[in-house]
Amino acid sequence: MHWFFIPFFILFFGISLCNVLAPEATWRRTRAWQYRNPSAAEPSAAAFKMQRIGGAVGIVIGLVLLIVTLSK
């Protein structure tokens, strides 16, 4: 069993879950520091929806990979 992959999958799942639950907070923590006025440079609602969709896809991929890894 590839036990050393499990922490990677947990981290991947956690980041994806943050993107699904709170994309605005994720943006503030990871990107807002780059702007002098972060509130003026905040992404649109569509960008946050895409971030949520990407997080959901990441969760599905992470779970599938975890199941495949644990089944071997």
Buried (B, 14 or more C-beta within 10 A) or exposed (E): EEEEBEEBBEEBBEBBBBBBEBBEEBBBEEEBEEEEEEEEEBEEEEEBEBBBEBBBEBBEBBBEBBEEBEEE
